[in-house]
Amino acid sequence: MYKDLEGKVAVVTGGSKGIGQEVAIRFGKEKMAVVINYHSDEEGANESVEAIESHGGEAVAVQADVGSEEGIQTLLDTAVDHFGKLDLWVNNAGMENQSPTHELSFDDWSKVMSVNLDGVFLGSKAALNYFVKNNIKGSIINMSSVHDKIPWPTFAHYAASKGGVKMFTETIALEYAHKGIRVNNLSPGAINTDINAEKFEDEEAKQKTISMIPMNYIGKPEEVAAAAAWLASSESSYVTGTTLHVDGGMTLYPSFEKGDG
């Protein structure tokens, strides 16, 4: 637990399920106040609120489209109106779908970019404006993926969006460091979330994924949430512009681990 997080206010986009939900719940354990954003999963968002409150934190669920300025403004207004301030913004909302690139529709490309990259820009911009205006040394955490480093054929739009998130993070971290505003990037690997549940029900597919992870197991959402809590806390006060891969070593080119090649 990080005592300095108690009473801090965070917005977590995509906080109704998976990694976002676990990040929000971890913040609740830190006795933070959390605005839980969701797109369509109201039930999951309410579960997040209940879990946060059960751990002594405060929370409110808000439906909003993170790919729109209006949606992002709603989240910021909710944080300030309900909890009086904003200290941390977590751009977690994301989506993916698979398609050979030569068959990928512009509509599908645009949908992924709207959530994964536009949403990160708009959320970060809103947080930065608030921090600068109010002279707050706030923090932004962007949720990327190992595919900001590892190419992923048939997911070109997803990989492009996550690569964009990484460079965007580094750029604004450099731009606002002199104001004491920290911006970091969390890049999870294979994590046991609802989006991967069906895939991992297939034992062959699961073992194939595990074979690409030097630590030999699928990660838990709580492990990503622990990294988010550290990045949010003063324990990481000298860390900005970094990408922290929470991936069991997936980005270490595991095919070379035996010295072959």
Sequence and secondary structure as in RCSB ss.txt:
>XXXX:A:sequence
MYKDLEGKVAVVTGGSKGIGQEVAIRFGKEKMAVVINYHSDEEGANESVEAIESHGGEAVAVQADVGSEEGIQTL
LDTAVDHFGKLDLWVNNAGMENQSPTHELSFDDWSKVMSVNLDGVFLGSKAALNYFVKNNIKGSIINMSSVHDKI
PWPTFAHYAASKGGVKMFTETIALEYAHKGIRVNNLSPGAINTDINAEKFEDEEAKQKTISMIPMNYIGKPEEVA
AAAAWLASSESSYVTGTTLHVDGGMTLYPSFEKGDG
>XXXX:A:secstr
  GGGTT EEEETTTTSHHHHHHHHHHHHTT EEEEEESS HHHHHHHHHHHHHTT EEEEEE  TTSHHHHHHH
HHHHHHHHS   EEEE         GGG  HHHHHHHHIIIIIHHHHHHHHHHHHHHHTT   EEEEE  GGGTS
  TT HHHHHHHHHHHHHHHHHHHHHGGGT EEEEEEE SB  HHHHHHHHSHHHHHHHHTT TT S B HHHHH
HHHHHHHSGGGTT  S EEEESTTGGG GGGTTS  
